[in-house]
Amino acid sequence: MHEFSIAVNIIDIASKAAENEDAEKINEVEIEVGMLSGVIIEALEFALESAVKNTLLENAKIVIDKVKALAKCNDCQAEFEPDNLIAQCPVCSSIDFKIIRGRELRVKSINVD
């Protein structure tokens, strides 16, 4: 379950940011997870519940924003929302496309006191 190591990394990022701001408490952490990132959001939520114990994030609100995938066909230039990395353009049926968004996995914001 790689989501636990992701959870630990999120805690490290937020804790270091709080430390840099001389904050005593983290109120909220907002995370963006692309639908094609390979992260199972439910597993990440479960991992975060366990990993935040005895950290500055223990009482913080954790917001996970799901980022829909968007691709652009290299043949006809149509933009579409693929369900997975093996998709076809709905306009021309090409499998030659570029992912524009949907692979994100980042800490978007950290609110501290």
C-alpha positions, 0 to 999 in steps of 0.5 A, a space after each residue: 500500500 504505497 498510500 501510507 508512504 504518501 501519507 507520511 510524505 504529506 505529513 512531513 511536508 506540512 510539518 516542515 511548512 509549519 516549522 518554517 512559519 513557527 506555527 504551533 498548530 496545523 488547521 488544514 491541509 488541502 491535497 490535489 489528487 489526479 484521477 490518473 495518479 495511481 492513488 486510491 483516494 480511499 486508501 490515502 484517507 485511511 492511511 492519513 487517519 493512522 499516520 497523523 496520530 501524535 503529529 501536528 496534523 492530528 486535529 487538522 482538517 484534511 481536504 482531498 480535491 479530486 482532479 479530473 483527467 483531461 487529455 488532448 488528441 495528437 491527431 485531431 486536437 480534441 480534448 476529452 476526459 479519459 477514464 484511464 491511461 489506455 483510452 481512445 479519442 472519442 472524436 477520431 478513435 486515435 490512441 495517440 494523446 497527451 495527458 494535460 491534467 489528472 496525474 497530480 499529487 500535491 499539497 495545494 495549501 497548508 493553513 497554520 496558527 
